[in-house]
Amino acid sequence: MTALRVLIVEDDAMIGELLAEMLEEMGHVVCSVAVTQAEAVKAAARDKPDLMMVDVALGQGSGIVAMDEILRAGFVLHFFTSGNVAKVLAHRPDAAVLEKPFQEKQLKCAIERALETADAQRIAYSRKMHS
């Protein structure tokens, strides 16, 4: 797997740190860890990540709302993390969601799925933006 520049959006500092370690052990580069909706938007614009891993429920804001704002500026490959996948899919039926808690093997599979579906995600995003 090619090394990716990953932006983590996670409001729990300990989980953010553990995710960064897991991703780095997989050979990826963590460009930053954002803890709020506003920080996520700023970090995405500043760091231009290859992939975003976004917690849905943030203490200050929403990961989904952050991604909506980020995607208005251009497509960024991403997937959400949540303890309640059904709730996420009820609002975003096409979302890629990794259920918490998860292990490194599941994280690796989520990244691989995101990469495999990148072209389809870009096309769907483009259609949505132009409709």
Number of C-alpha atoms within 10 A of each C-alpha: 10 8 12 19 20 25 25 27 30 26 22 13 12 10 11 19 14 11 20 21 15 18 22 16 11 16 14 17 18 21 19 20 23 22 22 21 27 16 17 27 21 15 20 26 13 11 14 15 21 18 20 24 23 29 26 27 21 17 13 12 17 19 28 20 14 21 22 12 15 18 16 11 11 12 16 20 19 24 20 22 24 19 16 14 17 13 12 20 13 10 10 12 10 11 16 19 24 22 15 13 9 12 10 13 9 14 19 15 12 20 21 13 13 19 18 11 13 16 12 12 20 15 12 13 16 13 10 9 11 7 5
